[in-house]
């Protein structure tokens, strides 16, 4: 059989190799770009997917989006890296965790390393990350009129707080003035008695003195009764008879507001505590946490039992028991009412006159003017205190009390100040107009330190979650809001393998690093 010999010149061989190499290089370049897009997509899906594992209980009960990064065996960073690798691998390697078989992957990519570089936790910056999310999530649900009403209430509470501090200072000064005036009066009395012993007895003078003493004997000083009342327990004075105070307690030493917290290093955009944000946050607290006047003491979003019954009072007081928190909160409301009620008395000439008349009747006509004046101020302070007890009792009976009363809205007559213990029982029906107990709580929540307030809210969330099945190890300082991560990929060559064999060069892949950030509330 005749055969023709096939030949090719060296030049043509070289030209063919060059053209083939050029074609393979161009094809490889296109393939590498596509592989990079695939790696970037897998990275984004991995980062997005780990935040898809948000804590559903937190979302349902507290309207919060956080990823629980807690683990008994791993640190937060390791937990996130493990989760992220789990989502990236199947998306870059179709044969990942599958039985080996014949297939060709035109984009062979390997994940060399997956690292979470930074993350932000709910407790970072004194709970400001939590605060920002709570406000952001409630913005659309909170209408402008409600925000304006809360802003007005906040302004009134700030004024009341200032008046309360002024009342305390005035009370201290008045007591000191009274002590000095009383000492001066005693000296004057001794001097008069000494003069009487040395002077001739005059029948008319004796008669006047006896009449004065008779008048003095008939007028009782209500300050003695007020002093006894102040020594009594405040809750017994402002709660209805028979009211059962919750005896729930928590152990605070291991709570977020007390322990050393884990900290994230990622800086995120935070919402400033301006009046609108504060109003929205107060609405959030009232919606998700209960207080002493709530019906049945149950959470508004369910019937699950909570670690404390007076949760808003805990945020204000920060004590371990419901009783202590209620007591501390009531005392702070009482101080606000004392300041505002004293302001009403100070502006009323009629009421000042009543106090002066009683002071003069108690001290007698022969008393020094400064003694009667000092007693008048003490009587006015005690009168404001008595009226404030009635106010707080009304508030706890679900009534309302205006921040600054008019003279016509005053409840306690001065002549009944000495019978205050009996008068208190007449104010258990509530009613009235003005601010409610919840409104006063809102003011106290605003006036407190923001960091303490935010962390105490997180205390409650952690305690309540730990009471639920599966939440025994829950920690709010393991709640991840955002994360910044990076991944190193190795893009194995495909089309460059052919020229690499011909040219006897090393067959190297392409290294590719991707960085990204994702989290709740981030676009």
MIVO-611006 format. One record per residue (C-alpha): residue in one letter; x, y, z. Coordinates in steps of 0.001 Angstrom, whole numbers, padded with zeros to 6 digits, always signed. Each point is the difference from the previous one (the first is absolute). Layout:
AXYZ
...
END
This chain:
X+000000+000000+000000
X+001392+003415-000986
X+000244+002589+002749
X+000832+003752-000109
X+002289+001377+002673
X-001407+002980+002014
X+002485+002715+000737
X-000063+003387+001678
X+002668+002575+000141
X+001527+001233+003235
X-001219+003492-000789
X-003587-001165-000401
X+000273-001966+003233
X+001159+003071+001873
X-002717+002122-001570
X-002628-002595+000955
X+001254-000101+003583
X-000086+003777+000225
X-003538+000217-001370
X-001161-002821+002292
X+001647+001662+002992
X-001625+003302-000900
X-003397-001655-000308
X+000441-001854+003316
X+001158+003191+001718
X-003010+001944-001234
X-002355-002805+000969
X+001679-000273+003409
X-000314+003744+000561
X-003728-000145-000674
X-000319-003092+002178
X+001915+001621+002893
X-002254+003054-000077
X-003053-002242+000059
X+001524-002025+002840
X+000580+003206+001944
X-003634+000966-000448
X-000970-003468+001207
X+002275+000292+003047
X-001341+003481+000787
X-003576-001246-000299
X+000778-002963+002266
X+001632+002347+002525
X-003011+002344+000007
X-002399-002925+000335
X+002036-001387+002893
X+000102+003311+001853
X-003689+000622-000686
X-000981-003544+000989
X+001599+000067+003452
X-002118+003041+000855
X-003005-001938-001216
X+000407-002080+003180
X-001333+002863+002141
X-001434-000754+003424
X-003698-000480-000707
X-001053+000318+003640
X+001586+003451+000205
X-001804+001042-003150
X-003383-001299+001152
X+000154+001353+003544
X+002193+003100-000258
X-000006+000975-003705
X+003793-000322-000136
X+002219-001438-002725
X+003129-001605+001432
X+002065-003069-000801
X+000738-002132+003057
X+003743-000651-000081
X+000204-001724+003373
X+001606-003426+000351
X+001463-001974+002866
X+002894-001316-002125
X+000800+002896-002354
X+000519+003730+000149
X-002341+002309-001896
X+002504+000462-002821
X+000432-003764-000401
X-003760-000570+000005
X-000480+002525-002807
X+002910-001375-002034
X-001308-003561+000282
X-003482+001056-001097
X+001329+002050-002884
X+002228-002789-001320
X-002963-002359+000164
X-001949+002246-002373
X+002861+000931-002368
X+001350-003482-000751
X-003085-001468-001751
X-000307+003103-002179
X+003571-000057-001359
X+000355-003770-000232
X-003000-001857-001475
X+001540-003319+001033
X+000431+001055+003640
X-001158-002799+002319
X-001174-002050-003021
X+001135-003433-001171
X+002860+000348-002491
X-001002-000493-003624
X+000844+001029-003525
X-000653+003679-000493
X+001847+003000-001254
X-000018+003303+001847
X+001038+002876-002202
X+000408+002215+003094
X+001981-002116+002490
X+000314+002161+003130
X+001265-000846+003459
X-000644+001925+003223
X+003363+000358+001733
X-001024+002122+002953
X-003105+001708+001351
X+000495+002663+002668
X-002371+002227+001949
X+002133+003065+000574
X-002385+002163+002030
X-003511-000144+001425
X-002405+002180+001964
X-001904-001286+003049
X-003278+001168+001528
X+001775+001106+003178
X+002706+002095-001692
X+000357+003639+001064
X-002217-000408+003038
X-002774-001751-001915
X-000137+002708-002658
X-000043-002601-002813
X-003135-001515+001543
X-001518+003458+000515
X+000576+000964-003631
X-001661-003126-001325
X-002974+000259+002364
X-000605+003596-001119
X+000531-000747-003692
X-002399-002953+000059
X-002762+002059+001643
X+000240+003174-002076
X-002604-000972-002557
X-002434-001134+002696
X+000244+003160+002061
X-002093+002886-001291
X+001024+003619+000331
X-002815+001028+002374
X+001026-002622+002544
X+003611+001146-000252
X-001047+003617+000602
X-002056-001002+003048
X+002910-001919+001474
X+002401+002858-000683
X-002348+002352+001880
X-000224-002454+002893
X+003798-000298+000105
X+000351+003781+000250
X-002483+000121+002879
X+001791-002822+001807
X+003323+001786-000318
X-001605+003060+001585
X-001494-002186+002733
X+003363-001603+000690
X+001592+003429+000347
X-002789+001151+002322
X+000488-003152+002069
X+003675+000780+000493
X-000905+003558+000963
X-002539-001392+002474
X+002684-002135+001652
X+002326+002973+000326
X-002822+002182+001304
X-000974-002638+002552
X+003537-000190+001325
X+000339+003773+000181
X-003418+000380+001649
X+000863-002566+002641
X+003252+001799+000798
X-001796+003348+000177
X-002650-001490+002266
X+002634-001426+002338
X+001715+003381+000253
X-003293+001837+000478
X-001112-002507+002616
X+003250+000449+001899
X-000434+003779-000141
X-003595-000361+001188
X+001123-002118+002967
X+002534+002650+000954
X-002650+002688-000277
X-002364-002040+002155
X+002663-000430+002677
X+000684+003741-000066
X-003695+000823+000375
X-000384-002440+002893
X+003009+001525+001700
X-001433+003499-000364
X-003315-001180+001388
X+001675-001327+003114
X+001772+003280+000667
X-002804+002360-001000
X-003231+000733+001693
X-002834-002270-001012
X-002565+001816-002001
X-003434-001494-000102
X-000706+001081-003564
X+003216-001548-001300
X-000693-003201+001848
X-003424-000183-001547
X+001391+000483-003526
X+002633-002643+000519
X-002537-002500+001277
X-002275+000681-002970
X+002911-000487-002370
X+000932-003260+001696
X-003622-001134-000214
X-000066+000691-003728
X+003289-001819-000406
X-001327-003005+001851
X-002933-000307-002372
X+002055-000032-003257
X+001848-003199-000855
X+003107+000011-002126
X-000583-002371-003000
X+003751-000291-000525
X+000152-002572+002799
X-002444-002234-001892
X+001841+000542-003314
X+003240-001033+001667
X-001600-003275+001106
X-001409-000628-003484
X+003403+000562-001610
X+001463-002691+002232
X-002513-002523-001364
X+000540-002125-003104
X-000814+001919-003162
X-001760-002912-001726
X-002463-000362+002854
X-000946+003649-000423
X-000508+000094-003772
X-001465-003449-000753
X-003583-001037+000610
X-000615-002064+003103
X+000323-003664-000884
X+002240+000568-003029
X+002420-002893-000429
X+003473+001138-001020
X+001970-002390-002207
X+002771-001882+001793
X+001959-000928-003142
X+003767+000428+000103
X+002929-000452-002372
X+003717-000556+000504
X+001687+003063-001452
X+003696-000803+000332
X+000148-001962-003275
X-002284+002269-002021
X+001207+002235-002865
X-000158+003183+002080
X+002350-001505+002591
X+002343-002501-001703
X+002937+000564-002337
X-001493-000188-003472
X+001407-001376-003216
X+000703+002841-002399
X-000140+000325-003751
X+002429+002128-001996
X-002208+000984-002938
X-001183+003600-000035
X-003571+000279-001234
X-002298+002941-000633
X-001836+000814+003209
X-003110+002077+000557
X+000500+002998+002268
X-002238+000351+003039
X-001879+003056-001276
X-003542+000744+001268
X-001703-001859-002858
X+002184-003098+000452
X-000564+000083+003745
X-003756+000230-000496
X+000089-002996-002351
X+002116-001994+002454
X-002365+000767+002871
X-002872-001257-002099
X+002030-003157-000659
X+000582-000549+003733
X-003662+000511+000880
X-001001-002410-002747
X+002336-002837+001006
X+000430+000309+003783
X-002503+000061+002843
X-000368+002213+003061
X-001779+000022+003356
X-003370+001154-001365
X-000230-002484-002896
X-003027-002266+000089
X+000935-003496+001155
X+003712+000765-000189
X+000331-001696-003392
X+002027+000942-003026
X-001970+001789-002699
X+001256-002357-002719
X-000751-003237+001776
X-000707-001720+003275
X+003520-001221+000743
X+001149+000488+003553
X+002775+002544+000437
X+002852+000118+002480
X-001384+003217+001539
X-003522+001405+000055
X+000997+003659+000280
X+002353+000178-002970
X-000160+003718-000742
X+000619+000666+003682
X+003092-002231-000209
X+001335+002020-002930
X-000392+003108+002177
X+001132-001407+003347
X+002436-002763-000902
X-000664-001973+003205
X-000205-003784+000278
X-003628-000256+001176
X-003356+001305-001182
X-000700+001487+003429
X+003237+001996+000087
X-000473+001247-003548
X-003585+001082+000655
X+001049+001768+003184
X+002820+001863-001739
X-002215+000985-002918
X-002837+001197+002242
X+002417+002131+002024
X+001266+001656-003176
X-003544+000736-001189
X-000811+001306+003477
X+002940+002399-000193
X-001208+001345-003346
X-003483+000506+001405
X+001382+001713+003122
X+001920+002479-002125
X-002953+000795-002261
X-002484+000223+002876
X+002296+002300+001951
X+000183+002201-003103
X-003817+000215+000042
X+000009+000981+003682
X+002728+002592-000508
X-002011+001710-002757
X-003279+000068+001976
X-000330+002972+002357
X-003083-001576+001550
X+001737-003277+000849
X+003086+001788+001296
X-002302+002029+002220
X-001627-003152+001377
X+003410-001430+000857
X+001060+003255+001677
X-003207+000154+002044
X+000544-003547+001245
X+003648+000728+000782
X-000991+003088+001993
X-002644-001963+001887
X+002525-002700+000887
X+002807+002347+001067
X-002234+002511+001747
X-000163+003767-000129
X+003095+000410+002155
X+002229-001948-002391
X+002784+001584-002002
X-001030+000809-003596
X+002836-002093-001450
X-001186-003016+002020
X-003498+000199-001489
X+001478+000561-003480
X+002223-003074+000260
X-002932-002077+001226
X-002131+001266-002900
X+002554-001296-002505
X+000146-003396+001723
X-003787-000196-000015
X-000086+000760-003717
X+002610-002691-000679
X-001956-002506+002094
X-003214+001006-001749
X+001636-000616-003384
X+001215-003386+001279
X-003486-001003+001144
X-001553+001049-003302
X+002705-001953-001832
X-000839-003189+001891
X-003598+000369-001157
X+001247+000527-003551
X+002176-003112-000038
X-002782-002075+001526
X-002302+001250-002771
X+002573-000910-002659
X+000418-003534+001329
X-003789-000338-000037
X+000231+000665-003788
X-001060+003603+000367
X+001580+003122-001447
X+001622+003049+001549
X+000893+003254-001816
X+003647+000959+000107
X-000630+003514+001334
X-003251+000369+001899
X-002254+002989+000132
X-001225+001102+003419
X-003431-001443-000805
X+001512-003446-000645
X+001520-000232+003485
X-001367-002915+002025
X+001343+000227+003557
X-001344+002782+002271
X+002603+001339+002415
X-002217-000747+002990
X+000104-003714-000941
X+003775-000183-000280
X+000228-001483+003484
X-002519-002704-001030
X+001886-000967-003165
X+000073-003724+000797
X-003811-000103-000005
X-000360+002270-003035
X+002224-002251-002146
X-002599-002773-000002
X-002456+002268-001794
X+002107+000068-003173
X-000132-003582-001276
X-002417+000541-002890
X+002426+001514-002507
X-001565+002416-002457
X+001199+003520-000602
X+001699+001642-002965
X+003578+000618-001044
X+002855-002514+000019
X-000370-003694+000796
X+002378-002244+001920
X+001478-001183-003321
X+000608+003622-001005
X+001974+000593+003173
X+001988-003179-000660
X+000802+001315-003476
X+001415+003154+001497
X+002171-001937+002437
X+001253-002246-002803
X+001058+003074-001954
X+001650+001710+002962
X+002199-002983+000871
X+003415-000768-001469
X-000404-001447-003486
X+002686-002669+000424
X-001519-001319+003241
X-003466+000006-001542
X+001016-001852-003166
X+001966-002679+001844
X-002824-000568+002497
X-002390-000581-002901
X+002464-002617-001256
X+000069-001454+003543
X-003719-000651-000269
X+000227-001468-003490
X+002743-002383+001120
X-001808-001044+003191
X-003273-000591-001830
X+001658-002035-002768
X+001802-002154+002546
X-003341-000940+001526
X-001082-001538-003307
X+000845-003477-001192
X+003229-000030-001975
X+001077+003434+001186
X+001837-001018+003159
X+003395+001156-001353
X-001287+003075-001840
X+002226+003088+000270
X-000790+003390-001492
X+003696+000774-000426
X+000120-002811-002574
X-002706+001563-002185
X+001588+001063-003285
X-001455+002978-001862
X+002536+000358-002819
X+003199-001696-001153
X+002911+000764-002296
X+001598-003060-001599
X+002533-001052-002639
X+000638-003198-001952
X+003005-001284-001985
X-000765-002082-003090
X+002280-002049-002246
X-001147+000020-003640
X+001532-003103-001620
X+001057+000344-003691
X-001895-001810-002764
X+000935+001254-003481
X+003557+000884+000988
X+000777-003610+000737
X+000609-000720-003709
X+002710+002618-000662
X+001449-000703+003441
X+000668-003613-001043
X+001549+001010-003322
X+002152+002693+001501
X+000945-002042+003067
X-000962+002801+002409
X-001587-000257+003433
X-003791-000195-000077
X-001016+002693+002547
X-003486+001088+000988
X-001272+003503+000725
X-000405+001285+003565
X-003045+002177+000636
X-000989+001785+003228
X-003438+001460+000665
X-001043+002289+002848
X-003506+001010+000966
X-002286+001206+002780
X-003591-000843+000760
X-002421+000237+002863
X-003479+000907+001151
X-001058+003504-000847
X+002749+000388-002589
X-000959+000610-003628
END
